[in-house]
Amino acid sequence: MAEPNAILASFSSAIAGVAAGAAPAIVSVHSRRSRASGFVWKQGFVVTADETLADEGEVAIQLADGTTRPAAIAGRDHTTDIALLKVDTTGLTPAKFATAVPALGSLALVVAAQRGHPAASLGIVSLAAGGWRSLRGGEIDSRIELDVRLPHSYQGGLALDASGEAIGMAVLGPRHVLVIPAATIARVAPKLETHGRIARGYLGVGLQPVKLDDGIGAMVMSVDKSGPSAAAGIRQGDVIVGWNGEALSSVRALMRSLGPDSVGTTVDVAIHRGGEPVKLKVTIGERPET
């Protein structure tokens, strides 16, 4: 049986090895007064946490030797907290991502950067659950929370499993340290590289939930005169009661249906107008940038 000291030394060496393996992918990201971390997604591109980026001004990455390299924002998606930077990644190594969601209670190591130097924080996976929707409306493929210390500058760093593969990007949530999972990054980053943003469906109406005798409705409180709903004939005061042949369950459910794949599709909308049923077809547009 191994001596306790030998077991601890072996464990410590293994953790240090995981951190060392991830370090070549890690950089500091500087934008205006903000300092965060990022990692090489693929050659020429670094992913970081969108919330840490300043809205204007220059962006740069800093390496462990103290040198900096200018970066350009290739795209950003506020809803999933993913930003993509175009930058010279010579001498750096793209991160290797895991294909599975980590098990509850498994070890998690966050490898980030402090002024370019690799930094690490060890914890466990405190929650591993199914997909969820962020407060800004982004679809996140799995809910992963970490019991780990995460300074602000560590945001955008890699969350690793015990094998050294990245399970995603570590960010600060409202109450917990969250991981934007590998599957979400794999889905969003290529679209940011190609288009610079993630398209979202747009109806062009302001909605308010209302209770009806036979269920739930969404009252139209305002209409964008140049939006899809106005073009379809929807008016202020209409109450949406059906969506593609099904009764409306909630305004939230309706908004969730306006994902990237909804843009350009035509839906059947059932409304009540002055107590009379009306059916219209609405072609969903693309939400304007704000």
C-alpha positions as CSV (number, residue, x, y, z in Angstrom):
1,M,0.0,0.0,0.0
2,A,1.4,3.4,-1.0
3,E,2.4,5.8,1.7
4,P,0.1,8.8,2.2
5,N,2.8,11.2,1.3
6,A,3.5,9.3,-1.9
7,I,-0.2,9.4,-2.8
8,L,-0.4,13.2,-2.2
9,A,2.7,13.7,-4.2
10,S,1.4,11.7,-7.1
11,F,-1.9,13.5,-7.0
12,S,-0.2,16.9,-6.9
13,S,2.0,16.0,-9.8
14,A,-1.0,14.9,-11.8
15,I,-2.8,18.2,-11.3
16,A,0.3,20.1,-12.1
17,G,0.6,18.1,-15.3
18,V,-2.9,18.9,-16.3
19,A,-2.3,22.6,-15.8
20,A,1.0,22.5,-17.7
21,G,-0.7,20.7,-20.6
22,A,-3.3,23.5,-20.9
23,A,-1.0,26.5,-20.4
24,P,0.1,26.8,-24.1
25,A,-3.5,27.5,-25.1
26,I,-4.0,30.3,-22.5
27,V,-3.6,34.0,-22.8
28,S,-4.6,37.2,-21.0
29,V,-7.1,39.4,-22.8
30,H,-6.9,43.1,-22.3
31,S,-9.6,45.6,-23.4
32,R,-9.6,49.1,-22.1
33,R,-9.6,48.7,-18.2
34,S,-10.8,45.1,-18.3
35,R,-8.4,42.1,-17.7
36,A,-9.6,38.6,-18.4
37,S,-8.4,35.3,-19.8
38,G,-8.9,33.5,-23.2
39,F,-7.8,30.4,-25.0
40,V,-6.8,29.5,-28.5
41,W,-9.8,28.0,-30.2
42,K,-8.0,27.3,-33.4
43,Q,-5.0,28.9,-35.2
44,G,-5.6,32.6,-35.6
45,F,-8.5,32.8,-33.1
46,V,-8.9,33.2,-29.4
47,V,-12.2,32.7,-27.5
48,T,-12.9,34.7,-24.4
49,A,-15.9,35.7,-22.2
50,D,-17.9,38.3,-24.0
51,E,-19.0,40.0,-20.8
52,T,-15.4,40.9,-19.9
53,L,-14.8,42.7,-23.2
54,A,-15.1,46.5,-23.3
55,D,-17.7,47.8,-25.7
56,E,-15.1,50.0,-27.5
57,G,-11.4,50.6,-27.7
58,E,-8.4,48.4,-28.6
59,V,-8.1,44.7,-27.6
60,A,-4.9,42.8,-27.1
61,I,-3.6,39.5,-25.8
62,Q,-0.7,39.1,-23.4
63,L,1.6,36.1,-23.3
64,A,3.6,34.6,-20.5
65,D,6.8,36.3,-21.7
66,G,5.2,39.7,-21.3
67,T,4.7,40.5,-25.0
68,T,1.4,41.6,-26.3
69,R,-0.3,41.1,-29.7
70,P,-3.1,43.2,-31.1
71,A,-6.4,41.5,-31.5
72,A,-9.6,42.3,-33.5
73,I,-13.1,41.2,-32.4
74,A,-14.2,38.7,-35.1
75,G,-17.6,38.3,-33.5
76,R,-19.4,38.2,-30.2
77,D,-22.6,36.7,-28.8
78,H,-23.9,38.3,-25.6
79,T,-26.5,35.6,-25.1
80,T,-24.0,32.8,-24.7
81,D,-21.1,35.0,-23.3
82,I,-18.8,33.9,-26.2
83,A,-16.5,36.3,-28.0
84,L,-14.1,35.4,-30.8
85,L,-10.9,37.4,-31.3
86,K,-8.8,37.3,-34.5
87,V,-5.1,37.4,-33.5
88,D,-1.7,36.0,-34.3
89,T,-1.5,32.7,-32.3
90,T,2.0,31.7,-33.4
91,G,3.7,29.7,-30.6
92,L,0.4,28.8,-29.0
93,T,-1.6,25.6,-29.1
94,P,-5.4,25.2,-29.6
95,A,-7.3,23.8,-26.7
96,K,-8.4,20.2,-26.8
97,F,-12.0,19.7,-25.8
98,A,-13.9,16.9,-24.2
99,T,-16.9,15.4,-25.9
100,A,-18.8,14.5,-22.7
101,V,-20.4,16.5,-19.8
102,P,-18.4,15.9,-16.6
103,A,-19.9,13.8,-13.8
104,L,-21.2,15.4,-10.7
105,G,-18.5,15.6,-8.0
106,S,-15.6,15.1,-10.5
107,L,-12.5,17.3,-10.2
108,A,-12.4,20.5,-12.3
109,L,-9.3,22.6,-12.8
110,V,-9.6,26.1,-14.2
111,V,-6.5,27.2,-16.0
112,A,-6.5,30.9,-16.8
113,A,-4.0,33.8,-17.0
114,Q,-2.8,36.6,-14.8
115,R,-1.0,39.3,-16.9
116,G,-0.2,36.5,-19.4
117,H,1.2,34.1,-16.8
118,P,-0.7,30.8,-16.5
119,A,-2.8,30.5,-13.3
120,A,-4.9,27.7,-11.9
121,S,-7.8,27.0,-9.4
122,L,-8.9,23.6,-8.4
123,G,-12.5,22.6,-7.5
124,I,-15.3,20.1,-8.3
125,V,-18.3,19.9,-10.5
126,S,-21.1,20.9,-8.2
127,L,-23.9,20.7,-10.8
128,A,-24.1,18.8,-14.1
129,A,-27.5,19.0,-15.8
130,G,-29.3,19.4,-19.1
131,G,-29.5,22.4,-21.4
132,W,-30.7,25.8,-20.2
133,R,-31.4,29.3,-21.5
134,S,-29.3,32.2,-20.2
135,L,-30.9,35.4,-18.8
136,R,-30.0,37.0,-22.2
137,G,-31.8,34.3,-24.1
138,G,-28.9,32.1,-25.2
139,E,-29.2,28.4,-25.6
140,I,-26.6,26.7,-23.4
141,D,-26.1,22.9,-24.1
142,S,-25.7,21.8,-20.5
143,R,-25.7,23.4,-17.1
144,I,-22.3,22.9,-15.5
145,E,-21.5,24.7,-12.2
146,L,-18.2,24.6,-10.4
147,D,-17.3,24.9,-6.7
148,V,-14.1,26.8,-7.3
149,R,-12.6,30.2,-6.7
150,L,-12.7,32.3,-9.8
151,P,-11.2,35.8,-9.7
152,H,-12.5,38.2,-12.4
153,S,-9.4,37.9,-14.5
154,Y,-9.8,34.1,-14.7
155,Q,-13.1,34.5,-16.7
156,G,-12.6,33.2,-20.2
157,G,-10.2,30.5,-18.9
158,L,-10.5,26.8,-19.6
159,A,-12.3,24.5,-17.3
160,L,-10.6,21.1,-17.5
161,D,-11.5,17.6,-16.4
162,A,-9.0,15.2,-14.7
163,S,-7.8,13.9,-18.0
164,G,-6.8,17.5,-19.1
165,E,-9.5,17.9,-21.7
166,A,-11.5,21.2,-21.7
167,I,-15.1,20.9,-20.7
168,G,-15.7,24.5,-21.6
169,M,-15.0,28.1,-20.6
170,A,-15.3,29.3,-17.0
171,V,-17.3,32.4,-16.3
172,L,-18.9,34.1,-13.3
173,G,-22.7,33.7,-13.2
174,P,-25.1,35.6,-11.0
175,R,-24.6,33.2,-8.1
176,H,-22.2,30.5,-9.2
177,V,-19.2,29.8,-11.3
178,L,-20.5,28.5,-14.6
179,V,-19.0,26.7,-17.5
180,I,-20.0,27.6,-21.1
181,P,-19.7,24.0,-22.3
182,A,-17.6,22.7,-25.2
183,A,-20.7,21.8,-27.2
184,T,-21.9,25.4,-27.1
185,I,-18.5,26.8,-28.1
186,A,-18.3,24.4,-31.0
187,R,-21.8,25.5,-32.2
188,V,-21.4,29.3,-31.7
189,A,-17.7,30.0,-32.5
190,P,-17.8,28.9,-36.2
191,K,-20.9,31.2,-36.7
192,L,-19.1,34.1,-35.2
193,E,-16.1,33.4,-37.4
194,T,-18.3,33.4,-40.5
195,H,-20.9,36.0,-39.7
196,G,-19.6,38.0,-36.7
197,R,-22.9,37.5,-34.7
198,I,-25.6,34.9,-34.1
199,A,-28.8,35.6,-35.9
200,R,-31.9,35.6,-33.7
201,G,-35.5,35.5,-34.8
202,Y,-37.5,38.7,-34.7
203,L,-41.3,39.3,-34.7
204,G,-41.2,43.0,-34.2
205,V,-43.8,43.2,-31.4
206,G,-43.9,43.9,-27.7
207,L,-45.9,41.2,-25.9
208,Q,-47.6,41.0,-22.5
209,P,-49.0,37.7,-21.1
210,V,-52.7,37.7,-20.4
211,K,-55.0,35.1,-18.8
212,L,-57.9,33.9,-21.0
213,D,-60.9,31.8,-20.1
214,D,-59.4,28.9,-22.0
215,G,-55.7,29.4,-21.4
216,I,-52.9,31.9,-21.9
217,G,-52.5,34.6,-24.5
218,A,-49.9,37.2,-25.5
219,M,-51.3,40.7,-26.0
220,V,-49.5,42.8,-28.6
221,M,-48.6,46.0,-26.8
222,S,-46.5,47.6,-29.5
223,V,-45.7,46.9,-33.2
224,D,-42.5,47.7,-35.1
225,K,-44.0,49.3,-38.2
226,S,-41.2,47.9,-40.3
227,G,-41.1,44.5,-38.7
228,P,-42.4,41.1,-39.7
229,S,-45.6,41.2,-37.7
230,A,-46.7,44.5,-39.1
231,A,-46.1,43.1,-42.6
232,A,-48.3,40.2,-41.8
233,G,-51.1,42.4,-40.5
234,I,-50.8,42.0,-36.7
235,R,-52.0,45.1,-34.9
236,Q,-51.6,46.6,-31.4
237,G,-54.3,45.1,-29.1
238,D,-54.3,41.7,-30.9
239,V,-53.9,38.7,-28.6
240,I,-51.8,35.8,-29.9
241,V,-53.4,32.5,-28.7
242,G,-51.9,30.0,-31.1
243,W,-48.5,29.2,-32.7
244,N,-48.1,26.8,-35.6
245,G,-51.3,25.0,-34.8
246,E,-50.8,24.7,-31.1
247,A,-52.2,26.7,-28.2
248,L,-49.8,29.2,-26.8
249,S,-48.3,27.9,-23.5
250,S,-46.5,31.1,-22.5
251,V,-44.8,34.2,-23.9
252,R,-41.5,32.7,-22.8
253,A,-42.1,29.6,-24.9
254,L,-43.0,31.8,-27.9
255,M,-39.7,33.8,-27.5
256,R,-37.7,30.6,-27.1
257,S,-39.0,29.5,-30.5
258,L,-37.2,32.5,-32.1
259,G,-33.8,30.9,-32.2
260,P,-31.2,31.1,-35.0
261,D,-32.9,28.4,-37.0
262,S,-36.2,30.3,-37.0
263,V,-35.0,33.2,-39.2
264,G,-36.8,33.1,-42.6
265,T,-39.4,30.5,-41.6
266,T,-43.1,31.1,-41.9
267,V,-45.4,30.3,-38.9
268,D,-49.2,30.2,-38.6
269,V,-50.3,32.6,-35.9
270,A,-53.8,32.5,-34.4
271,I,-55.0,35.7,-32.7
272,H,-58.1,37.1,-31.1
273,R,-59.0,40.6,-32.5
274,G,-61.9,42.3,-30.9
275,G,-63.3,38.9,-29.7
276,E,-63.1,37.4,-33.2
277,P,-60.6,34.7,-34.3
278,V,-58.1,35.7,-37.0
279,K,-55.4,33.5,-38.6
280,L,-52.2,35.1,-40.1
281,K,-48.9,33.9,-41.5
282,V,-45.8,35.6,-40.2
283,T,-42.3,35.2,-41.8
284,I,-39.8,35.5,-39.0
285,G,-37.1,38.1,-39.5
286,E,-33.7,38.6,-38.1
287,R,-33.4,40.6,-34.9
288,P,-31.6,43.9,-35.6
289,E,-28.3,44.6,-33.8
290,T,-28.7,46.8,-30.8
